[in-house]
Amino acid sequence: MSSRLPEWIRDKKINLHSLHEVKSLLRANALHSVCESLACPNRTECFSRRTATFMILGDICTRACGFCNVTTGLPYAPPSPDEPRGVAAAAKNMGLEHVVVTSVTRDDLPDGGAKQFAETIHALREELPGAAVEVLTPDFRGNEEAVRVVVEAGPDYFNHNVETVPRLYRHVRPGARFDRSLAVLSAAKKIDPRIVTKSGFMLGLGERREEVVDAIRRLFDSGCEILTIGQYLQPKREKLEVVEYVHPSVFDEYRAIGEEMGYRAVFSGPFVRSSYMADVVASKATTPS
């Protein structure tokens, strides 16, 4: 792998004032954001728009995915009963119209944290009744009842990422299964056909073109309606190296393939992340063509 970043990656700018402003708000409510935990390259842009993806269930993950910057270990505390209202208070303070809530994976909990997701959704509905709520969940180890708990709480968008193509799971996402992730998306749609389903994955980890097209197809067949595709960027030296910096034109090609299949929206580009510009992507998906 070349250590030199291509120009389309190097051009990303940082806005320290916006970063500090939203970080202070999160700290005041004892909250975490996936934007910081994953060292997302878009975090200052999102913070300047006064948006952020809230990360519930603490900041320690029970899995050890090779791409992820979140701390791995055994969580030392149960879910905080104050967390759902803290998220709702911060979202209200920020004046959000589209709130994204994700979490670490909590395989130590019998329900994987599904109840905490549901309580956070309810708290957001109370504080921001007009806001759209999007959840980005773990796979709950394939527990359909856990999926039901989250879906029946009434989020507008149910997101679960597959992250990469099936062949690379053992290397990139140990502890997860591609088919299990597809089943989670299918279950959400079956439980509530009105909910909008969403998923995403990264490029640059060694996947082949035919594998990417196959993943796009299998996600669509599982009932996925919104698709995000972005470039994997190594968050720190200990994590997986980037195999390839994929040219923006390739992202455009995959977007066209997804749109041709019939996705309601495909957001594809080097800096695309699952929750990046989630409000804009959702608007595109719900606007008649």
C-alpha positions as CSV (number, residue, x, y, z in Angstrom):
1,M,0.0,0.0,0.0
2,S,1.2,3.5,-0.8
3,S,1.6,5.7,2.2
4,R,0.8,8.8,0.1
5,L,-2.8,9.9,0.2
6,P,-4.4,10.7,-3.2
7,E,-5.5,14.3,-3.6
8,W,-9.2,13.5,-3.3
9,I,-8.5,12.2,0.3
10,R,-5.9,14.9,1.3
11,D,-8.4,17.8,0.5
12,K,-10.6,17.2,3.6
13,K,-10.4,20.2,5.9
14,I,-10.8,20.5,9.7
15,N,-12.8,23.2,11.5
16,L,-11.6,23.2,15.1
17,H,-14.2,25.7,16.4
18,S,-17.1,23.6,15.3
19,L,-15.4,20.5,16.7
20,H,-15.0,22.1,20.1
21,E,-18.6,23.4,20.2
22,V,-20.3,20.1,19.8
23,K,-17.8,18.2,21.8
24,S,-18.5,20.5,24.7
25,L,-22.3,19.9,24.4
26,L,-21.7,16.1,24.4
27,R,-19.5,16.3,27.4
28,A,-22.1,18.4,29.3
29,N,-24.6,15.5,28.9
30,A,-22.0,12.7,29.5
31,L,-22.6,11.4,26.0
32,H,-20.4,9.8,23.3
33,S,-20.6,10.3,19.6
34,V,-19.5,7.8,17.0
35,C,-18.1,10.7,15.1
36,E,-15.3,11.0,17.6
37,S,-15.0,7.4,18.6
38,L,-14.4,6.3,15.0
39,A,-12.2,9.4,14.2
40,C,-14.6,10.1,11.3
41,P,-13.0,12.5,8.7
42,N,-16.4,14.3,8.4
43,R,-16.8,15.1,12.0
44,T,-16.0,18.8,11.8
45,E,-18.2,19.3,8.8
46,C,-21.1,17.6,10.5
47,F,-20.5,19.4,13.8
48,S,-20.5,22.7,11.9
49,R,-24.0,21.8,10.6
50,R,-24.9,21.0,14.3
51,T,-25.4,17.3,13.6
52,A,-23.8,14.3,15.3
53,T,-24.4,10.6,15.6
54,F,-25.0,9.8,19.2
55,M,-23.4,6.5,20.5
56,I,-25.3,4.8,23.3
57,L,-24.5,1.9,25.6
58,G,-21.1,3.3,26.6
59,D,-17.9,3.5,24.6
60,I,-16.5,-0.1,25.0
61,C,-17.4,-2.7,22.4
62,T,-17.4,-6.4,23.0
63,R,-16.2,-7.1,19.5
64,A,-12.8,-6.5,17.8
65,C,-13.4,-5.5,14.2
66,G,-10.2,-4.8,12.4
67,F,-11.4,-1.5,10.9
68,C,-12.9,0.1,14.0
69,N,-11.4,2.6,16.3
70,V,-13.7,2.0,19.2
71,T,-12.1,0.5,22.4
72,T,-12.6,-3.2,22.7
73,G,-13.1,-5.0,26.0
74,L,-15.7,-6.1,28.5
75,P,-17.9,-3.1,29.5
76,Y,-17.6,-2.4,33.2
77,A,-21.1,-1.0,33.7
78,P,-24.7,-1.7,32.7
79,P,-26.5,0.8,30.4
80,S,-27.0,4.1,32.1
81,P,-30.7,4.9,32.9
82,D,-29.9,8.6,32.3
83,E,-28.5,8.1,28.8
84,P,-31.8,8.1,26.8
85,R,-32.9,11.5,28.2
86,G,-29.4,12.8,27.9
87,V,-29.4,12.1,24.2
88,A,-32.8,13.7,23.8
89,A,-31.7,16.8,25.7
90,A,-28.6,17.2,23.6
91,A,-30.6,16.7,20.4
92,K,-33.1,19.3,21.4
93,N,-30.3,21.7,22.4
94,M,-28.8,21.3,19.0
95,G,-32.1,21.8,17.3
96,L,-31.9,18.6,15.3
97,E,-34.5,17.7,12.8
98,H,-32.9,14.3,12.0
99,V,-31.4,12.4,14.9
100,V,-29.1,9.4,14.4
101,V,-28.5,7.0,17.3
102,T,-26.0,4.1,17.1
103,S,-24.1,2.0,19.7
104,V,-21.2,-0.1,20.5
105,T,-21.9,-3.9,20.2
106,R,-22.9,-5.2,23.6
107,D,-22.8,-9.0,23.4
108,D,-22.7,-9.1,27.2
109,L,-26.3,-8.0,27.4
110,P,-29.1,-10.5,26.9
111,D,-30.9,-8.2,24.5
112,G,-27.8,-6.7,23.0
113,G,-28.9,-3.2,24.2
114,A,-32.2,-3.3,22.3
115,K,-34.2,-1.9,25.3
116,Q,-31.8,1.1,25.6
117,F,-32.4,1.8,21.9
118,A,-36.1,1.7,22.4
119,E,-36.0,4.0,25.5
120,T,-33.8,6.5,23.6
121,I,-36.3,6.6,20.7
122,H,-39.2,7.2,23.2
123,A,-37.2,10.0,24.9
124,L,-36.5,11.6,21.5
125,R,-40.2,11.5,20.6
126,E,-41.1,13.3,23.8
127,E,-38.5,16.0,23.4
128,L,-38.5,16.4,19.6
129,P,-41.9,15.1,18.3
130,G,-41.3,16.5,14.9
131,A,-37.8,15.1,14.3
132,A,-37.0,12.0,12.3
133,V,-35.2,9.3,14.2
134,E,-32.7,7.0,12.6
135,V,-31.1,4.0,14.4
136,L,-27.9,2.3,13.4
137,T,-27.9,-1.0,15.3
138,P,-25.5,-3.9,15.9
139,D,-26.7,-7.3,14.7
140,F,-28.0,-8.4,18.1
141,R,-26.4,-11.8,17.4
142,G,-29.3,-12.4,15.1
143,N,-31.9,-12.1,17.8
144,E,-35.1,-11.2,16.0
145,E,-36.9,-10.3,19.3
146,A,-34.3,-7.7,19.9
147,V,-34.8,-6.2,16.5
148,R,-38.6,-6.2,17.2
149,V,-38.0,-4.2,20.4
150,V,-36.2,-1.5,18.5
151,V,-38.6,-1.4,15.5
152,E,-41.7,-1.3,17.6
153,A,-40.4,1.8,19.4
154,G,-41.0,3.5,16.1
155,P,-37.8,4.9,14.5
156,D,-38.3,6.2,11.0
157,Y,-35.1,4.6,9.6
158,F,-33.5,1.3,10.6
159,N,-29.9,1.0,9.6
160,H,-27.6,-1.9,10.1
161,N,-24.3,-2.0,8.2
162,V,-22.7,-5.0,6.5
163,E,-19.4,-3.1,6.4
164,T,-17.6,-5.3,3.8
165,V,-18.1,-8.2,1.3
166,P,-18.7,-11.7,2.7
167,R,-15.2,-13.1,1.8
168,L,-13.5,-10.5,4.0
169,Y,-15.6,-11.0,7.1
170,R,-13.2,-13.2,9.0
171,H,-10.4,-10.7,8.4
172,V,-12.4,-7.4,8.7
173,R,-15.4,-8.2,10.9
174,P,-14.8,-11.3,13.1
175,G,-17.7,-12.2,15.2
176,A,-20.2,-11.1,12.5
177,R,-21.8,-12.9,9.6
178,F,-22.9,-11.3,6.3
179,D,-26.1,-13.5,6.1
180,R,-26.9,-12.7,9.7
181,S,-26.7,-9.0,8.9
182,L,-29.0,-9.4,5.9
183,A,-31.5,-11.3,8.2
184,V,-31.5,-8.3,10.6
185,L,-32.5,-5.9,7.8
186,S,-35.1,-8.4,6.5
187,A,-36.6,-8.8,10.0
188,A,-36.9,-5.1,10.5
189,K,-38.8,-4.7,7.3
190,K,-41.0,-7.7,8.1
191,I,-41.9,-6.4,11.5
192,D,-42.9,-3.0,10.2
193,P,-43.1,-2.6,6.4
194,R,-43.4,1.2,6.8
195,I,-39.9,1.5,8.2
196,V,-37.1,2.6,5.8
197,T,-34.2,0.2,5.9
198,K,-30.6,1.2,5.2
199,S,-27.1,-0.4,5.1
200,G,-23.6,0.4,4.1
201,F,-20.1,-0.9,3.5
202,M,-16.6,0.3,2.9
203,L,-14.2,0.0,-0.1
204,G,-10.5,-0.3,-0.1
205,L,-10.1,-3.4,2.0
206,G,-9.3,-5.8,-0.8
207,E,-12.7,-6.5,-2.2
208,R,-13.2,-7.3,-5.9
209,R,-15.6,-5.6,-8.3
210,E,-17.8,-8.6,-8.7
211,E,-18.0,-9.0,-4.9
212,V,-19.2,-5.4,-4.5
213,V,-21.9,-5.8,-7.1
214,D,-23.0,-9.0,-5.5
215,A,-23.2,-7.4,-2.1
216,I,-25.3,-4.5,-3.6
217,R,-27.6,-7.1,-5.1
218,R,-28.0,-9.2,-1.9
219,L,-28.7,-6.1,0.2
220,F,-31.4,-5.0,-2.2
221,D,-32.9,-8.5,-2.2
222,S,-33.0,-8.4,1.6
223,G,-35.2,-5.3,1.6
224,C,-32.5,-2.6,2.0
225,E,-33.8,0.7,0.5
226,I,-30.9,3.2,1.2
227,L,-27.3,2.2,0.6
228,T,-24.1,4.1,1.6
229,I,-20.6,3.2,0.2
230,G,-17.5,4.9,1.4
231,Q,-13.7,4.6,1.5
232,Y,-12.1,2.8,4.4
233,L,-9.4,5.0,6.1
234,Q,-7.1,3.5,8.7
235,P,-8.0,5.2,12.0
236,K,-4.7,4.3,13.7
237,R,-1.6,2.2,13.0
238,E,-2.8,-0.9,14.8
239,K,-5.8,-1.3,12.6
240,L,-6.1,-2.8,9.2
241,E,-4.1,-1.1,6.5
242,V,-5.8,0.4,3.4
243,V,-5.4,-1.9,0.5
244,E,-6.5,0.6,-2.1
245,Y,-7.7,4.2,-2.3
246,V,-10.7,3.8,-4.7
247,H,-11.1,6.5,-7.3
248,P,-14.2,8.7,-7.1
249,S,-15.3,7.5,-10.5
250,V,-15.6,3.9,-9.2
251,F,-17.9,5.1,-6.4
252,D,-20.0,6.8,-9.1
253,E,-20.2,3.5,-11.0
254,Y,-21.5,1.6,-7.9
255,R,-24.0,4.4,-7.3
256,A,-25.4,4.0,-10.8
257,I,-25.5,0.2,-10.3
258,G,-27.5,0.5,-7.1
259,E,-29.9,3.1,-8.6
260,E,-30.4,0.8,-11.6
261,M,-31.4,-2.0,-9.2
262,G,-34.0,0.1,-7.7
263,Y,-32.7,1.5,-4.4
264,R,-34.5,4.5,-3.1
265,A,-31.2,6.3,-2.6
266,V,-27.5,5.4,-3.0
267,F,-24.9,7.7,-1.4
268,S,-21.5,6.7,-2.7
269,G,-18.1,8.5,-2.4
270,P,-14.7,8.5,-0.7
271,F,-15.9,10.4,2.4
272,V,-19.4,8.8,2.6
273,R,-20.1,7.3,6.0
274,S,-23.3,5.5,7.1
275,S,-24.6,8.5,9.1
276,Y,-22.9,11.3,7.1
277,M,-25.6,13.7,5.7
278,A,-28.2,11.3,6.9
279,D,-30.9,13.9,6.8
280,V,-30.1,14.8,3.1
281,V,-30.0,11.1,2.1
282,A,-33.3,10.4,3.9
283,S,-34.9,13.4,2.1
284,K,-33.7,12.0,-1.3
285,A,-35.1,8.6,-0.4
286,T,-38.5,10.0,0.5
287,T,-38.9,12.5,-2.4
288,P,-40.9,11.1,-5.3
289,S,-38.7,10.9,-8.5
